[in-house]
Amino acid sequence: MYHMSNAETTSDYDWATGMRFAAFFLASLVLVYDVLIGILLLALVLILISAVERRSDQS
């Protein structure tokens, strides 16, 4: 894969690119999980609010 003449620079560049890609991948994963968790929490809060309103209506 690597050329022997510039193995150092190529591997350094590949490593930096890989790290950049990994960081971007992790950031996007965290973003997706944050959005999913936010939606789930929002749904839970709405369900709780509706349940409380139903109880107050019944009593």
RAKA-V116102 format. One record per residue. N is the residue number from 1. PHI is phi in radians with two decimals (none if undefined). PSI is psi in whole degrees, -180 to 180 (999 if undefined). Layout:
BEGIN
n: {N/N}
phi: {PHI/PHI}
psi: {PSI/PSI}
END
This chain:
BEGIN
n: {1/2/3/4/5/6/7/8/9/10/11/12/13/14/15/16/17/18/19/20/21/22/23/24/25/26/27/28/29/30/31/32/33/34/35/36/37/38/39/40/41/42/43/44/45/46/47/48/49/50/51/52/53/54/55/56/57/58/59}
phi: {none/-1.53/-1.41/-1.19/-1.15/-2.18/-1.14/-1.04/-1.11/-1.14/-1.15/-1.08/-1.14/-1.08/-1.12/-1.10/-1.13/-1.09/-1.14/-1.10/-1.13/-1.10/-1.11/-1.12/-1.08/-1.11/-1.09/-1.17/-1.08/-1.08/-1.08/-1.08/-1.14/-1.05/-1.12/-1.09/-1.12/-1.07/-1.13/-1.08/-1.09/-1.08/-1.10/-1.06/-1.09/-1.11/-1.11/-1.09/-1.09/-1.14/-1.11/-1.11/-1.12/-1.09/-1.11/-1.19/-1.21/-1.17/-1.42}
psi: {-52/147/138/-30/-42/51/-41/-55/-40/-46/-38/-44/-44/-41/-44/-42/-42/-42/-39/-44/-42/-43/-43/-42/-46/-42/-43/-37/-47/-40/-45/-45/-38/-45/-44/-46/-40/-43/-43/-45/-41/-44/-43/-45/-43/-41/-44/-44/-44/-38/-44/-40/-40/-43/-43/-31/-41/-42/999}
END
